[in-house]
Amino acid sequence: MELMIGEKLKKLRRNRDLTQEELATHIGISYQAISKWERGDGYPDITMLPTLANYFGVSVDELIGMEEIYSTQRLDVINQKWQENRARGSHKENVELMRNALKTYPNNALLLMQLSCSLERLDGTEKEKKEYLKESIMLHEQILKYCDDSEIRGAALCNLSDAYYRYGDYEKAVEYATKLPNLYKTRETALVRILKDDAQKKEVAKSAIEPLVWLLSYHLTALSETENDTHYKDKIIKMLDALFDGNESDFIAKILKKASE
């Protein structure tokens, strides 16, 4: 269990408008110790916790961040249950699970994403499915309003574009699609350019191969269809054979199937 003393201590100190040196003087320790704790390089001795808590007028539980720790643990249990339900195809149960969880964590981006994912997998009439899709769109809009995580926001934008397209709002679908970064501005592209450790660079490059191959296949398939030219599909086969020497037949078949969907 990771304690949150460093973050809490820094926040409490800044709320009092104190420097590390001033806090250290008030409680009779070195400012280097305060700096070390706030960096997360260590924890105060257990006998020091009541002193720090009393100084700031908080409980020891609040000082070490027990509320946040319990919150993280509860979320881990909820997420594990969602994964188990999803594997069984229990999407209705997941909708109820996420709705209940969001009463406690109303703007949690992961929970919102999981609820939208579950809604879009529910069975029903065409009218009901459209209502589920409409709610999914609203949930993704909420994610974009409150979430600062760039990766989650990117996923939400992509999902919104797809959801609006299936909902029948072509202009909105295009609007959100154009807000996504282009192929050059990806995490993997940036990392392989700047990483100094060869092992890390190799791992990132390998992790990029499957999505890159899929993207090439996807776009070549689109050209084949729009230009009514089967030569593009021949190029896909040659490209896959060149990359994998014909030794990854299952993977190649998966890529081709995904690109044609």
LOROZA-484527 format. One record per residue (C-alpha): residue number from 1; residue in three letters; x, y, z. Coordinates in steps of 0.001 Angstrom, whole numbers, plus 500000, padded with zeros to 6 digits. Layout:
N
num  residu  px  py  pz
NUM  ALA  X  Y  Z
...
This chain:
261
num  residu  px  py  pz
1  MET  500000  500000  500000
2  GLU  501466  503339  498944
3  LEU  501028  506115  501499
4  MET  500343  509632  500277
5  ILE  502146  511546  503016
6  GLY  504384  513471  500631
7  GLU  501522  514876  498551
8  LYS  499412  515630  501628
9  LEU  502277  517272  503474
10  LYS  503117  519507  500519
11  LYS  499471  520548  500142
12  LEU  499017  521282  503857
13  ARG  502279  523252  503986
14  ARG  501399  525360  500956
15  ASN  497902  526012  502309
16  ARG  499621  527556  505363
17  ASP  501937  529503  503031
18  LEU  504994  527934  504674
19  THR  508392  527122  503206
20  GLN  510000  523769  503921
21  GLU  512524  525581  506134
22  GLU  509773  527279  508180
23  LEU  507872  524026  508723
24  ALA  511082  522242  509698
25  THR  511897  524971  512244
26  HIS  508399  524854  513779
27  ILE  508472  521096  514414
28  GLY  512187  520783  515172
29  ILE  513579  518774  512265
30  SER  515762  519483  509223
31  TYR  514254  520945  506064
32  GLN  516064  518185  504135
33  ALA  513759  515673  505845
34  ILE  510695  517653  504750
35  SER  512048  517823  501202
36  LYS  512710  514081  501182
37  TRP  509185  513230  502355
38  GLU  507538  515565  499856
39  ARG  509555  514030  497009
40  GLY  508300  510602  498053
41  ASP  511820  509355  498791
42  GLY  510782  508165  502242
43  TYR  508253  508481  505061
44  PRO  508438  510171  508468
45  ASP  509100  507936  511452
46  ILE  505808  506669  512899
47  THR  506433  508681  516074
48  MET  506513  511850  513951
49  LEU  503046  511370  512458
50  PRO  501040  512675  515458
51  THR  503275  515763  515629
52  LEU  502717  516578  511959
53  ALA  498988  515832  512173
54  ASN  498523  517997  515283
55  TYR  500520  520831  513757
56  PHE  498191  521023  510768
57  GLY  495043  520191  512728
58  VAL  494241  516997  510820
59  SER  493955  513329  511719
60  VAL  496806  510892  511071
61  ASP  494503  509086  508618
62  GLU  494066  512293  506631
63  LEU  497795  513012  506744
64  ILE  498702  509660  505198
65  GLY  495838  509834  502676
66  MET  493759  506905  503888
67  GLU  490603  508207  502192
68  GLU  492364  508251  498810
69  ILE  493894  504824  499476
70  TYR  490508  503296  500331
71  SER  489050  505024  497272
72  THR  491673  503493  494993
73  GLN  491142  500058  496503
74  ARG  487362  500326  496041
75  LEU  487840  501367  492422
76  ASP  490166  498409  491833
77  VAL  487458  496034  493111
78  ILE  484816  497687  490914
79  ASN  487034  497563  487825
80  GLN  487880  493895  488442
81  LYS  484168  493078  488685
82  TRP  483503  494980  485448
83  GLN  486188  492965  483652
84  GLU  484727  489692  484916
85  ASN  481196  490660  483835
86  ARG  482450  491760  480437
87  ALA  484223  488443  479863
88  ARG  480912  486678  480543
89  GLY  478948  489055  478335
90  SER  477031  490351  481373
91  HIS  476678  493891  480033
92  LYS  473383  494608  481795
93  GLU  475026  493834  485150
94  ASN  477908  496119  484209
95  VAL  475552  498993  483427
96  GLU  474058  498674  486919
97  LEU  477536  498287  488457
98  MET  478817  501451  486782
99  ARG  475691  503490  487550
100  ASN  476074  502664  491243
101  ALA  479816  503378  491213
102  LEU  479279  506767  489559
103  LYS  477059  507841  492464
104  THR  480240  507825  494546
105  TYR  482690  508867  491803
106  PRO  480500  511029  489493
107  ASN  483214  512290  487144
108  ASN  485589  509327  487120
109  ALA  486624  509064  483469
110  LEU  487296  505319  483522
111  LEU  483897  504543  485054
112  LEU  482181  506809  482528
113  MET  484033  505063  479697
114  GLN  483125  501634  481056
115  LEU  479455  502591  481402
116  SER  479334  503847  477816
117  CYS  481055  500669  476597
118  SER  478511  498512  478442
119  LEU  475549  500536  477195
120  GLU  476613  500099  473572
121  ARG  476705  496333  474034
122  LEU  473184  495982  475433
123  ASP  470585  494078  473450
124  GLY  467210  495608  472660
125  THR  465020  497047  469959
126  GLU  466515  499443  467429
127  LYS  464881  502315  469321
128  GLU  466359  501131  472625
129  LYS  469810  500700  471085
130  LYS  469660  504236  469755
131  GLU  468818  505507  473238
132  TYR  471770  503587  474670
133  LEU  473983  505138  471995
134  LYS  472614  508598  472801
135  GLU  473481  508137  476488
136  SER  476948  506877  475523
137  ILE  477501  510072  473550
138  MET  476481  512173  476567
139  LEU  478893  510222  478796
140  HIS  481798  510833  476425
141  GLU  480937  514541  476324
142  GLN  481127  514502  480139
143  ILE  484557  512873  479974
144  LEU  485831  515635  477672
145  LYS  484431  518263  480032
146  TYR  486090  517013  483209
147  CYS  489054  514791  482253
148  ASP  492558  516196  481716
149  ASP  494254  512888  480833
150  SER  495310  513205  477183
151  GLU  495104  509466  476460
152  ILE  491575  509154  477857
153  ARG  490503  512302  476022
154  GLY  491891  510866  472787
155  ALA  489928  507655  473291
156  ALA  486795  509666  474076
157  LEU  487175  511744  470900
158  CYS  487626  508627  468786
159  ASN  484640  506904  470428
160  LEU  482498  510008  469997
161  SER  483264  510186  466302
162  ASP  482231  506561  465880
163  ALA  479139  506931  468096
164  TYR  477886  510015  466252
165  TYR  478410  508222  462939
166  ARG  476349  505247  464078
167  TYR  473761  507607  465565
168  GLY  473363  509212  462137
169  ASP  474977  512595  462811
170  TYR  477624  512631  460083
171  GLU  478738  516250  460641
172  LYS  479407  515665  464345
173  ALA  481253  512446  463526
174  VAL  483585  514316  461173
175  GLU  483965  517212  463642
176  TYR  485276  514933  466401
177  ALA  487402  512875  464032
178  THR  489268  516012  462889
179  LYS  490132  516854  466522
180  LEU  492233  513696  466849
181  PRO  496033  513859  466335
182  ASN  497451  512705  463016
183  LEU  499470  509512  462589
184  TYR  502785  511301  463112
185  LYS  501901  512608  466575
186  THR  501745  509367  468541
187  ARG  503281  508229  471813
188  GLU  505285  505459  470131
189  THR  506701  507776  467453
190  ALA  507861  510260  470065
191  LEU  509360  507602  472351
192  VAL  511403  505741  469738
193  ARG  512894  509081  468750
194  ILE  513955  510153  472246
195  LEU  514554  506993  474291
196  LYS  518229  506340  475027
197  ASP  517879  502836  476438
198  ASP  517996  500338  473543
199  ALA  515867  497760  475356
200  GLN  513123  500304  476013
201  LYS  513301  501609  472461
202  LYS  513035  498060  471085
203  GLU  509995  497311  473281
204  VAL  508190  500470  472153
205  ALA  508987  499803  468491
206  LYS  507677  496223  468754
207  SER  504503  497396  470481
208  ALA  503849  499754  467564
209  ILE  504110  497109  464838
210  GLU  500624  495586  465143
211  PRO  498693  498888  465120
212  LEU  500906  500236  462326
213  VAL  500344  497139  460184
214  TRP  496621  497322  460876
215  LEU  496535  501015  459930
216  LEU  498355  500377  456648
217  SER  496015  497492  455859
218  TYR  492981  499570  456821
219  HIS  493911  502509  454603
220  LEU  494985  500332  451671
221  THR  491641  498531  451927
222  ALA  489867  501902  451845
223  LEU  491796  502882  448699
224  SER  490958  499527  447131
225  GLU  487247  500108  447740
226  THR  487073  503781  446766
227  GLU  489171  503340  443609
228  ASN  487774  499893  442796
229  ASP  491331  498632  442433
230  THR  492179  495177  443767
231  HIS  495911  495829  443410
232  TYR  495849  497563  446798
233  LYS  494777  494339  448480
234  ASP  497609  492531  446724
235  LYS  499962  495103  448223
236  ILE  498609  494329  451692
237  ILE  499489  490649  451305
238  LYS  502982  491490  450012
239  MET  503535  493966  452826
240  LEU  502531  491443  455482
241  ASP  504662  488723  453922
242  ALA  507654  491077  453832
243  LEU  507225  492040  457474
244  PHE  506621  488578  458855
245  ASP  508254  486252  456301
246  GLY  504990  484316  456132
247  ASN  505565  482969  459658
248  GLU  502691  484767  461344
249  SER  499705  483369  459444
250  ASP  497220  483780  462315
251  PHE  498319  487337  462937
252  ILE  498157  488173  459215
253  ALA  494665  486703  458950
254  LYS  493562  488780  461950
255  ILE  494963  491973  460436
256  LEU  493246  491344  457108
257  LYS  489927  490562  458776
258  LYS  490114  493686  460966
259  ALA  491046  495923  458045
260  SER  488036  494742  456039
261  GLU  485500  495322  458825
